[in-house]
Amino acid sequence: MNSKALADKLVAKGYAIKGPSSTVDEDVADTIRKTVLRQANVELAEKPIAADRGQAPVQRRTTVIRRRPKTAPEEVAAEQPKAGDEEERPVPGAAIPSMERSEKESLIQKAVETSPAEADQEKQAERIAEHGDEKDAPHVILTPTSERETEMREAEAPIRTEDAGETPETEAAESPAFETKQFFPERKPKKEKEKEVEKKLPARKGLARVVGTIAIPVEDDQSSQRFKKKVARTGPAGKVAGEQPVAAVVTPVTEDSARGKKKGKRAPGAVEEEDDRRQGKGAGKKGKKGVKFTHFGADYQAPRGSGKKGRRDKGRDKTMPPAAEMKASKRRIKVFETISVAELASRMKVKASEVIAKLMSLGVMATMNQAVDVDTAMLIATDFGYEVEQGITEEIGIQMFEEAEEGGEMQPRSPVVTVMGHVDHGKTSILDAIRKTDVAVGEAGGITQHIGAYHVRSSAGDVTFVDTPGHAAFTEMRSRGAQITDLVILVVAADDGVMDQTREAINHAQAAGVPILVAVNKIDKPNADIDRVKRELSDLNLAPEDWGGQTVYCETSAKKNIGIDNLMESIQLVAEMLELKADPTRKAKGRVVEAQLDKGRGAVATVLVQEGTLNRGDHFVVGQFSGKVRAMLDDKGRPIKKAGPSIPVEVQGLSGVPSAGDEFLVVTDEKMAKSVSSARALKAREMELGATSKISLDKLFEKMNEGEVQELRVIIRADVQGTLEAFAKAAEELSTKDIKVKVLHEGTGTITESDILLASASEAIIIGFNVRPTVKVKDLAVRENVDVRSYDVIYHALDDIRNAMVGMLEPTFKEDVIGNAEIREIFHVPKIGTIAGCSVTDGKIQRNASVRVLREGVVIFTGKIASLRRFKDDVKEVLTGYECGIGVENFNDLKIGDNLEAFVLREVEATLE
Ligand SMILES: Nc1nc2c(ncn2[C@@H]2O[C@H](COP(=O)(O)OP(=O)(O)OP(=O)(O)O)[C@@H](O)[C@H]2O)c(=O)[nH]1
């Protein structure tokens, strides 16, 4: 409402006011509201709507209605709901201004009617009011015909343009200078407006001043901008007046510019809210950019959190944790794979026993040093008011990387076949016969290398054979998750039938879920009985197709080269049914078939590519090692640049010798390869050294010196009560000022599992007198790294404790048998001595191990391994099922049938029994 007009009106009505700045008391204001204003409202509310057409009136109204009659805030609020303008322009507050405009316009109209008669009262004010009338009048009556109005229209044109860009010029006349000043308050949020309304006097003053300045923005566009800037700089005193023109000149433009200038300040408009949302969305998207599959630990976290990132994340390093995480970090525990109970407790600042109790209530028996997985940690932490967050480990990262690599186009690949069967049934002979069918043999350099696997290209189709020595190796690989075989060829000699290892092979293949194709070999032999083989195999669920079963049978003679082509065709037939496919376009992934340390080439591994294409120069992770494909040889020893699915290759450039069955995975770069391999190596080392953190007598002095131990806790078990008492007394007397010996628990009878758990949880050692723990208890002690010592007399135990306290305890060594090998052949090498051609029957033989020569169960020599070789290459270790050559230091009397027991000496605590 135009205060001036209102003032005029009120004066006309006989109110005792002097001008627009005058105040009235609440009662008078109320009366004004009820009479003058309401009347004006009703009068005007309909007129413009009825008179105007299209959008123009709506826009005009919207702009005009921004001005609020500051003397009548309650009314404004009360009349909000009936504003039809609201839906015409979804600017919040539109309803309010529409009322205001109505009030104002009607008043103005009235003022126009009354002003000639009362012109002598305030001439200047009246003139302004008349201007306002004339300008506002078109809103109401749409008759902008006077010359003056036309001038005004022209003068106002720039404002109109700036106004919204949507107001047609023809409406310029309907958009007078008054209009501009009248929607000043629209720029303020509703609440602010209401507050402003309450500041009646300053508001009026401001308004009065603005009336005077109206001509300035009208002059030209630029000046209006300057004005806008100028007023925007106006100090607090001129706040109302100052802000008004900003909004007044161009509402839509100022909305944009305001957004531009004050990003964080939310305008009340719904449209702006929507814009803000859009902006927020955009910012979120931005956060996702740049996520790559390298150096992934942190990068992988980006896509997870980025969706929630707001604008505040802009410009922040993407590897930084989100703000929420930083804030909540105190109540949040990051767990990678597992966390020990003690660690979990300390992170939650509670006692380990509380966590153990909580775990017990969940039915989980755990000790302080036992690790719990992420899920369990989550359950526990929640009870203590903490949150557990799954940390992105290198392994999880690589998993995510692999997932990202999946989903490419799958293409058929050749089958990977393993030949199994009883000894001497002709496995090698069949493979040789098949290899002869290889069309690639005979090509330049095509001499078959023994790399553990080879790819045969035959007229029937390509097949990759994995030449693993026996089903044990097959299963061992499988135990590492290396299921590389698609199909097993079971070789059964027709003259011998099903034998022990035939059955075993069937069990292994069936356990792996690999289909079996039977090759009945040696059919050339006069005593060959194919039907017998079929019968025996039918009993083992391998009934042949011609007998109504589902197993494909081939009759072969490797020696006479009969049925080999048919066997190759049958392999393709079975393979077709398996629909073997792989994506050759992704980064390569495969399995190590065998690996060794080569003198000239360093660590080399035969890798069967299972997915993707392996290229020279690729960076990879293999088991605990990493590397770059320096060179690749195919199974015929020829250098190649790339190898696709089902192709075995010998890879050079490894940082160490991996184990058969280890996964080989090409990663994005060296950094990723190294970080994954070192994380794996660290984990392996931690597992080996896990025991060292526990207390033990031989670590006691060390720990005392480090200030970690002030108390040696002991759990005693003895056969008789008397020993317990005597020892407990003597042990406590051993206490010095540096360390106290404390008997934590004592009891007669054997050492129990609960003793171990107690010792583990309380960092205690266990001493037993004439008692022996059971194997189960021993195993638990090993797992929990609990130092269990057995003595027969008290003073031996006391001596040990005393020595331990002064760092004098002598370490002792324990033998760990790591493997056995059977001597199959003997070679006498000049200058070197006797070399035993062995087959590793269990465990493994390590080059640096000691060895015991056993003949018919009797130890005939104990010494060190002098040499360990596989196919003329020195190797670090040979696993079960593999053959090797072993030389024993200073011992040449090796015989076929002797057993070699390899062992290593492990430093252990002194044990006196
Ligand atoms: N008559 C005949 N003899 C065969 C045939 N296939 C293999 N042999 C002979 O059987 C013997 C054992 O053959 P291999 O191929 O070494 O048998 P294997 O199953 O590989 O034996 P291991 O490697 O010891 O498990 C050799 O003397 C072969 O010459 C065949 O089809 N007919």
The ligand as a MOL file (V3000), in Angstrom:
LIG
                    3D

  0  0  0     0  0            999 V3000
M  V30 BEGIN CTAB
M  V30 COUNTS 32 34 0 0 0
M  V30 BEGIN ATOM
M  V30 1 N 50.0150 -101.1800 -25.4540 0
M  V30 2 C 49.8480 -99.9280 -25.0700 0
M  V30 3 N 50.6600 -99.4000 -24.1650 0
M  V30 4 C 50.4670 -98.1430 -23.7920 0
M  V30 5 C 49.4180 -97.3830 -24.2950 0
M  V30 6 N 49.4700 -96.1590 -23.6950 0
M  V30 7 C 50.5000 -96.1940 -22.8730 0
M  V30 8 N 51.1080 -97.3580 -22.9230 0
M  V30 9 C 52.2580 -97.7560 -22.1460 0
M  V30 10 O 51.9420 -97.7060 -20.7790 0
M  V30 11 C 53.0480 -97.3020 -20.0270 0
M  V30 12 C 52.6590 -96.1460 -19.1270 0
M  V30 13 O 52.2670 -95.1060 -19.9450 0
M  V30 14 P 52.3060 -93.6490 -19.4620 0
M  V30 15 O 51.7660 -92.8040 -20.4960 0
M  V30 16 O 53.6400 -93.3080 -18.8960 0
M  V30 17 O 51.2910 -93.7510 -18.2710 0
M  V30 18 P 50.9680 -92.6930 -17.2110 0
M  V30 19 O 49.5430 -92.8650 -16.8310 0
M  V30 20 O 51.3150 -91.3760 -17.7190 0
M  V30 21 O 51.8560 -93.0830 -15.9980 0
M  V30 22 P 52.3460 -92.2240 -14.7410 0
M  V30 23 O 52.8680 -90.9300 -15.2810 0
M  V30 24 O 53.3670 -93.0600 -14.0850 0
M  V30 25 O 51.1330 -92.0110 -13.8960 0
M  V30 26 C 54.1250 -96.9230 -21.0100 0
M  V30 27 O 55.0370 -97.9340 -21.1040 0
M  V30 28 C 53.3980 -96.7700 -22.3010 0
M  V30 29 O 54.1740 -97.1130 -23.4020 0
M  V30 30 C 48.5630 -97.9500 -25.2560 0
M  V30 31 O 47.6110 -97.3730 -25.7240 0
M  V30 32 N 48.8390 -99.2460 -25.6060 0
M  V30 END ATOM
M  V30 BEGIN BOND
M  V30 1 1 1 2
M  V30 2 2 2 3
M  V30 3 1 2 32
M  V30 4 1 3 4
M  V30 5 2 4 5
M  V30 6 1 4 8
M  V30 7 1 5 6
M  V30 8 1 5 30
M  V30 9 2 6 7
M  V30 10 1 7 8
M  V30 11 1 8 9
M  V30 12 1 9 10
M  V30 13 1 9 28
M  V30 14 1 10 11
M  V30 15 1 11 12
M  V30 16 1 11 26
M  V30 17 1 12 13
M  V30 18 1 13 14
M  V30 19 2 14 15
M  V30 20 1 14 16
M  V30 21 1 14 17
M  V30 22 1 17 18
M  V30 23 2 18 19
M  V30 24 1 18 20
M  V30 25 1 18 21
M  V30 26 1 21 22
M  V30 27 2 22 23
M  V30 28 1 22 24
M  V30 29 1 22 25
M  V30 30 1 26 27
M  V30 31 1 26 28
M  V30 32 1 28 29
M  V30 33 2 30 31
M  V30 34 1 30 32
M  V30 END BOND
M  V30 END CTAB
M  END
